[in-house]
Amino acid sequence: MGAVFRTQGLSKVYDTGDLKVRALDGVDLELFAGELAVLLGPSGSGKSTLLNILGGLDHASSGKVWFRDMDLSAMSDRDLTLYRRNHVGFVFQ
């Protein structure tokens, strides 16, 4: 059985004008069904950014992200809305 989520070279850069903030830099990840994964790191290390990209709320600056066999990085905003509606649940704190 393949990975439920997979990323390859995933990067996210926030351009704030004079400053470019690299939230993710070349993340390769595989998460499998039934697996427990913990995202741990200091504030600003990219945990929420990664979850927002996996959840279809944000686009990566570069790299690829898949949910099962769906290439999320190639999806339009409308397709990402359908992905969120059918496959994702969010709990915001």
Secondary structure, DSSP 8 states (H G I E B T S, - for coil): ---SEEEEEEEEEEE-SS-EEEEEEEEEEEE-TT--------TTSSHHHHHHHHTTSS--SEEEEEETTEEGGG--HHHHHHHHHHH------
